[in-house]
Amino acid sequence: MQKEIYFAGGCFWGVEHFFKGVDGVRSATPGYANGNIENPTYQQVYTDTTGFAETVKVCYNPDRISLQRLVRLYFTIIDPASLNKQGHDEGTRYRTGIFYSDASELPLLEAEMDRLRAACQEPVVVELEPLRNFYPAEEYHQNYLDKNPGGYCHLDIKAFAYLRMYQDFALIIEGETDQIARMAEAAALIQERLHFFWTGFYRVQGDQLVLGPFQGPSACLRIGYGKGVCGTAWKQARTIVVPDVEEFPGHIACSSLSRSEIVVPVLKDGQVTAVLDIDSTEVGTFDRLDAAFLELVTQLI
Ligand code: SME
């Protein structure tokens, strides 16, 4: 069985490359979708007058990957609040959108859009539309980043490392019911693949967070509710990115080497049961991409 979904996520070279690396995806084809002429050329689309969006047609095996997981992966690599601009690329051809060819998927897609809107601080501008037309792009755009290693890609290279780490993690922990084992595996994989300074979990125990599985130097054992970055992420039940720990009031310096951090809550039925805390020795290490991928990881915890 094969299904298809169309993602517009900025320059299609990087988006194609990303989805080619997704387990369960059979093919990812860059092309032009939902425009107003027939058989457009890249030069025509480039003028931004044809209505087309650079789009990747993703064919997948629904027994191996769900549409929900595909959509959530797509959301990790876009800025959903940026209108007609992704990375350095600007124009309506770089707008973001999910275009579906099967209307029965609309409820799921709408639910995922609602979820994204709830999580996003700014208005979401991602389109959700039926697919009106799609034309595969010229041959030289197909497999562009394979043909041109090191070629232009608007996606941060860490997206590809995160994708592999996330997929490996999902495979390894499949069927594992022990939460501490899953936490230990996540901490090890994140550390091994992304090379941060400290990666670990704190678990909610009463009114405190207690140190759980981690990788890295010795760390504080307990953190109070609302204290430090971890306690704040628990209290606010949301991901907190701290570009510079010196500018976060109440930051708890377990190590003076830590310069920036991200804390992602682990949620169960809307309640925070633990937090994933990652520290870096550089300022400004973490951004939307880290937050989006680490939220996917915590959903598997
Ligand atoms: N810096 C954290 C404390 C935990 S350590 O970074 C491992 C905070 O302020 O919550």
Boltz pocket constraint, residues with backbone or C-beta under 6 A from the ligand:
constraints:
  - pocket:
      binder: B
      contacts: [[A, 198], [A, 219], [A, 220], [A, 223], [A, 227], [A, 228], [A, 229], [A, 230], [A, 231], [A, 250], [A, 251], [A, 252], [A, 253], [A, 254], [A, 255], [A, 258], [A, 261], [A, 277], [A, 279]]
      max_distance: 6.0
